Amino acid sequence: MAKHRKTKEQKIAASQKRDLNQFAYSFTNLSEDKKTNPVIHHPKTTSYSYVYNDLKKTLTVCAIVIAFQLFLFFILQHHIFMIPGVSY
């Protein structure tokens, strides 16, 4: 079965649609006023609050793991608890 090809008009329409969706331009009459540049609006809606929360959780888990390792080392060092095959 043959693949449906786009016509030239469809390609032009798709290209114009993509161009309009990328940036929001504010035009005045360009033929009269060539000195002004179009204004491009870039929305600044980036929020990195999730990074702080993830970092806090990661540091908490790391601190718990390190504290457990130190506790286990202390217990094994002073022979309070013996694990066969492990000697300190």
N, C-alpha and C positions, 0 to 999 in steps of 0.2 A: 504494500500500500504506500503510495507516494506521500511524502511529507508536505504539509501545507506551508508555502513560503509567504512571507510578509510582502505586501506591496510597498512601493516607495512612500506612499502617503502614510501608511501605518508606521513605517520606520521613522519618518519625520515627526509624526505625532508623538511617538514614544520618546524620541530624543528631546523634544520640547518639554514633555512632561517630566523627564528626569532632570533637565536643567532647572525647571521651576521648583522642584522639590529640594534641591540641594541648598539653595540660599534664598533668603527673602530680600529682594532688592526694593529700594525706594527710588523710583525714577521721577524726574521732572521732565519737561520737554527737552530731550537731548539735542535736538537740532538747534535750538536757540541757546541753550546753556551748556557749552562743552567744557567749561572750566570745573564744574562740580563733578565729583565722583559719586557713583552709586553707593549708598550706605548698606553695608552688609551687617546683619544682626546675627550674632552667634549667641545662642542661649547658654548661660552659665548656670547649670543646674546640677553640678557635680557635688555630691556630699560623700565624705569619706568616714562617716561615723561608724560604719561596719568594721573598718580597719582597727579603730580603737577598741571595739568590743572583742574582735578576734585576737588582737594582741594581748588584751587583758586575760582572756581565757587561756591562751597559750602560755603566758608567763606563770599563771596560777598552776597549771598542770605541770610545767617544768619544775617549779618550786616544790610541789608535792613529791614528784619523783626524786629529786635530789635529796630532799629531807628523808624520804624513805630509804634511800641508798646509804646515807650517813648513819641513820638509825640501825640498819642492818649490819653495817660495818662495825659500829660500836658494840653491838650485841655479840657478833662473832669474834671480835678482837679480845673481848674480856671473858670469853667462854661462858657466857650466860646461856646461850643456846648453841647446840652443836649440830652441824649438818655433816653427815658422813661424806668423806671425800673432799670437803672444803676445809682448808686450814689457813689460819691467819696468825 
